[in-house]
Amino acid sequence: MRYLRLFIILCTLTSVLFIASLLVGPANVGVFDSLAALWSDDTNPLQLVMYEIRLPRAILAVMAGVSLGLSGAALQGYLRNPLAEPGLIGVSSSAALGAVIALQTGIAAQFALGLPLAALSGAVVAVVLILFLAGPRGGSLTLILAGIAISALAGALTSLVLNLSPNPFAVSEIVFWMMGSLTDRSMIHVTLALPFMILGWVMLAGLGRSMDALTLGEDAAESMGIHLTRVRWQLIIGVAASVGAMTAVAGAIGFVGLVVPHILRRFVGSRPSHLLWASAIGGAATVLAADIAVRLILPDRDLKLGVVMAIIGAPLFLHLIYQNRRDVV
């Protein structure tokens, strides 16, 4: 009953925020007129605004939140570490490196999907390297070390590209893209990222039983019939597909996969399987709320979503750490 109540609350909150995301914007249009434009067959400026700007932005906010929240909960459950987050295995950094290379070389300017496809390619390279370095029988520590190494290398190469770039306009574009944003996204970005994200969501959602067994330790999980090698591969590919696709279309957005599972853990008890779906819905609500705040705080400036999430997420996470330390003492 407690889980059903939490599910209803999170779904209701996400639905309200989704509708609010459709209604918030610089255009001074009434609520009913905006919603009616979504169902209208007439081609008019308001319908174009709703279909081409607001609806893709709201959908991508949900997709990004689900990917980050679900990936963070899965990594925390597998590693049995509440400080684990999607960027730990280096997929986000590698996807960002692919996008940076596309921007610097001009590939992104050649055709509309050049940047997200390059970012997805970077995520695929990261997965291959992780699977190669960690090996088929590598433990969780090996996975963490491989992810840290790949993330550090991708970050260093990104800095190198920025350092050697002769074009200040390209550098500016790269820096702003890396801050993370859902501005100027279209349904093309939705259709490009959604298949990869769905693949990742399905793979991660299927880890619930394994996550529950791993709370007893890897040896106990294996004695219960959990194939740890298969779980590891499923986790890596699932996180890479969902987070890599998210980074490809929205840039770098942090703290969602770290803070959301941390907040919701107390409401689901000690069941990582329940934390998976709770973090997915909670992540969607968090990104929707942050994206609405971006448009309300400085409507005349292009405030970046990743910046807002960092400003909100970092103090909140520090508060959670302090609260946990006080409870232990």
C-alpha positions in Angstrom: 0.0 0.0 0.0 2.9 2.4 0.8 4.5 1.7 -2.6 1.2 2.3 -4.4 0.7 5.6 -2.6 4.3 6.7 -3.5 3.7 5.6 -7.1 0.5 7.7 -7.4 2.1 10.7 -5.8 5.1 10.6 -8.1 3.0 10.1 -11.2 0.6 12.9 -10.3 3.5 15.3 -9.6 5.2 14.4 -12.9 1.9 14.8 -14.8 1.3 18.2 -13.3 4.8 19.4 -14.1 4.5 18.0 -17.6 1.4 20.1 -18.2 3.0 23.1 -16.6 6.0 22.7 -18.9 3.7 22.9 -21.9 2.2 26.1 -20.6 5.3 28.0 -19.5 7.0 30.2 -22.1 7.7 33.7 -23.3 4.5 33.8 -25.4 1.6 35.4 -23.4 -1.0 32.8 -24.2 -3.9 31.5 -22.1 -3.9 28.0 -20.5 -6.9 26.7 -22.4 -5.7 28.2 -25.7 -2.3 26.5 -25.3 -3.8 23.1 -24.6 -6.4 23.5 -27.3 -3.6 24.1 -29.8 -2.3 20.6 -29.2 -5.5 19.1 -30.5 -6.2 21.6 -33.3 -5.8 20.7 -36.9 -5.4 24.3 -38.0 -1.8 25.4 -38.8 -1.2 28.6 -36.9 1.7 30.2 -34.9 0.4 28.9 -31.6 0.2 25.3 -32.8 3.7 25.5 -34.2 5.0 26.8 -30.8 3.3 24.0 -29.0 4.3 21.2 -31.4 7.8 22.4 -32.4 9.1 24.0 -29.2 7.2 23.2 -26.0 6.0 19.6 -26.5 9.5 18.2 -27.6 11.1 20.1 -24.7 8.7 18.6 -22.1 9.1 15.1 -23.6 12.9 15.3 -23.6 12.8 16.5 -20.0 10.8 13.4 -19.0 13.2 11.2 -21.0 16.3 12.7 -19.5 14.9 12.5 -16.0 13.9 8.8 -16.4 17.3 7.9 -17.8 19.3 9.7 -15.1 17.2 8.6 -12.2 16.9 5.0 -13.3 20.7 4.8 -14.1 21.7 6.3 -10.8 19.5 3.9 -8.8 20.8 0.9 -10.8 24.4 1.9 -10.2 23.9 2.5 -6.6 22.1 -0.8 -6.2 24.8 -2.8 -8.1 27.8 -1.1 -6.3 25.9 -0.9 -3.0 27.1 2.6 -2.7 24.7 5.6 -2.4 27.3 7.9 -3.8 27.4 6.2 -7.3 26.0 8.2 -10.2 25.6 7.8 -14.0 28.8 9.6 -14.8 30.8 7.1 -12.8 31.5 4.7 -15.7 32.6 7.5 -18.1 29.7 7.3 -20.6 28.6 10.9 -20.1 32.2 12.2 -20.5 32.8 10.2 -23.6 29.4 11.2 -25.1 30.4 14.9 -24.4 33.8 14.3 -26.0 32.1 13.0 -29.2 29.8 16.1 -29.3 32.8 18.4 -28.7 34.7 16.9 -31.6 31.6 17.3 -33.8 31.3 21.0 -32.9 35.0 21.6 -33.3 35.4 19.9 -36.7 32.2 21.4 -38.1 30.4 18.1 -38.4 27.6 19.5 -36.3 27.1 22.3 -38.8 27.0 20.0 -41.8 23.7 18.3 -40.9 21.2 18.6 -38.1 21.9 15.2 -36.5 25.7 15.4 -36.6 26.1 16.4 -33.0 23.8 13.8 -31.3 25.2 11.0 -33.6 28.7 12.0 -32.7 27.8 12.0 -29.0 26.2 8.5 -29.3 29.4 7.3 -31.0 31.4 8.5 -28.1 29.1 6.6 -25.7 29.5 3.4 -27.7 33.3 3.8 -27.6 33.1 4.2 -23.8 31.1 1.0 -23.5 33.6 -1.0 -25.6 36.5 0.3 -23.5 34.7 -0.5 -20.2 33.9 -4.0 -21.3 37.5 -4.5 -22.5 39.1 -3.1 -19.4 36.7 -4.6 -16.8 36.7 -8.0 -18.6 34.0 -10.6 -18.5 34.7 -11.5 -14.9 35.8 -8.2 -13.4 34.3 -7.2 -10.1 32.6 -4.0 -9.1 35.9 -2.4 -8.1 37.4 -3.1 -11.6 34.3 -1.5 -13.1 34.7 1.6 -11.0 38.4 2.0 -11.8 37.8 1.5 -15.5 35.0 4.1 -15.5 37.1 6.6 -13.6 40.0 6.1 -16.1 37.7 6.5 -19.1 36.0 9.6 -17.6 39.4 11.2 -16.8 40.7 10.5 -20.3 37.6 11.8 -22.0 37.7 15.0 -19.8 41.4 15.5 -20.6 40.7 15.1 -24.4 37.8 17.6 -24.1 40.0 20.1 -22.4 42.7 19.5 -25.1 40.2 20.3 -27.9 39.2 23.5 -26.1 42.8 24.4 -25.5 43.9 23.9 -29.1 40.8 25.3 -30.8 41.6 28.3 -33.0 38.0 29.4 -33.3 36.6 31.3 -30.3 33.1 30.9 -31.5 33.4 27.1 -31.6 34.8 27.2 -28.0 31.9 29.3 -26.9 29.4 26.9 -28.5 31.1 23.9 -26.9 31.1 25.4 -23.4 27.5 26.4 -23.6 26.5 22.9 -25.0 28.4 21.2 -22.1 26.3 23.1 -19.6 23.2 21.1 -20.6 20.0 22.5 -22.0 16.7 21.5 -23.6 16.3 24.7 -25.5 15.7 24.5 -29.3 15.2 20.8 -29.3 12.7 19.2 -31.8 10.8 16.0 -32.3 13.8 14.9 -34.4 15.9 14.7 -31.2 13.1 12.8 -29.5 12.9 10.2 -32.2 16.7 9.9 -32.4 17.2 9.3 -28.6 14.0 7.5 -27.7 14.9 4.0 -29.1 18.3 4.0 -27.3 16.7 5.2 -24.1 13.9 2.6 -24.2 16.6 -0.1 -24.7 18.4 1.2 -21.7 15.3 1.5 -19.6 14.2 -2.1 -20.3 17.6 -3.5 -19.5 17.9 -1.5 -16.2 14.3 -2.2 -15.1 15.1 -6.0 -15.5 17.8 -5.8 -12.9 15.3 -5.5 -9.9 15.6 -9.0 -8.6 19.4 -9.0 -9.0 19.7 -5.7 -7.2 17.7 -7.1 -4.3 19.9 -10.2 -4.1 23.1 -8.1 -4.2 22.1 -6.4 -1.0 23.3 -9.6 0.7 26.7 -9.5 -1.1 28.0 -11.0 -4.4 28.6 -14.4 -3.0 25.1 -14.7 -1.6 23.6 -13.4 -4.8 25.5 -16.0 -6.8 24.2 -18.7 -4.5 20.7 -17.5 -5.2 21.2 -18.0 -9.0 22.2 -14.5 -10.0 24.7 -14.5 -12.9 26.9 -11.5 -12.0 28.6 -11.3 -15.3 25.3 -11.0 -17.1 24.1 -8.4 -14.6 27.3 -6.4 -15.1 27.0 -6.4 -18.9 23.3 -5.6 -18.7 24.0 -2.7 -16.3 26.8 -1.2 -18.4 24.9 -1.4 -21.7 21.7 -0.1 -20.1 23.3 2.9 -18.5 25.3 3.6 -21.7 22.2 3.5 -23.9 20.0 5.7 -21.7 22.6 8.2 -20.4 24.6 8.3 -23.6 21.4 9.1 -25.6 20.4 11.7 -23.0 23.8 13.4 -23.2 23.7 13.3 -27.0 20.5 15.5 -27.2 20.6 17.5 -23.9 24.3 17.9 -23.0 25.7 17.3 -19.5 23.1 17.3 -16.7 24.4 16.3 -13.3 23.1 15.5 -9.8 19.8 14.0 -10.9 21.0 10.4 -10.8 22.8 11.1 -7.5 20.3 13.1 -5.5 16.9 11.6 -6.6 17.7 8.0 -5.5 19.2 9.3 -2.3 16.0 11.2 -1.5 13.6 8.4 -2.4 15.5 5.6 -0.7 13.9 6.3 2.6 10.4 5.8 1.1 11.0 2.4 -0.4 12.9 0.8 2.5 15.7 -1.6 1.6 14.3 -2.7 -1.7 16.5 -1.5 -4.6 14.0 -3.0 -7.1 11.4 -0.5 -5.9 14.0 2.3 -5.9 14.5 1.7 -9.7 11.0 2.7 -10.7 10.7 5.4 -8.0 13.9 7.1 -9.1 12.8 6.9 -12.8 9.6 8.8 -12.1 11.2 11.1 -9.5 14.0 11.9 -12.0 11.4 12.9 -14.6 9.7 15.2 -12.1 13.0 16.7 -11.1 14.2 17.6 -14.6 10.7 18.9 -15.5 10.7 21.2 -12.4 14.3 22.4 -13.1 13.5 23.1 -16.8 10.4 25.1 -15.7 12.6 27.1 -13.3 15.0 27.8 -16.1 12.3 29.6 -18.0 10.9 31.4 -15.0 14.0 32.7 -13.2 15.6 34.5 -16.2 13.2 34.4 -19.1 15.2 36.8 -21.2 18.5 34.9 -20.8 19.5 31.5 -21.9 20.0 30.0 -18.5 21.3 26.4 -18.8 19.5 23.5 -17.3 22.8 21.8 -16.2 23.8 24.9 -14.3 20.4 25.1 -12.4 20.6 21.4 -11.5 24.1 21.9 -10.1 23.1 24.9 -8.1 20.1 23.1 -6.7 21.6 19.6 -6.4 24.9 20.3 -4.8 23.5 22.1 -1.6 20.7 19.5 -1.4 23.2 16.7 -1.5 25.4 18.3 1.1 22.3 18.6 3.3 21.6 14.9 2.9 25.1 14.0 3.8 25.0 16.2 6.9 21.6 14.7 7.9 22.9 11.1 7.5 26.0 11.9 9.6 23.8 13.4 12.3 21.5 10.3 12.3 24.6 8.0 12.6 26.0 10.1 15.5 
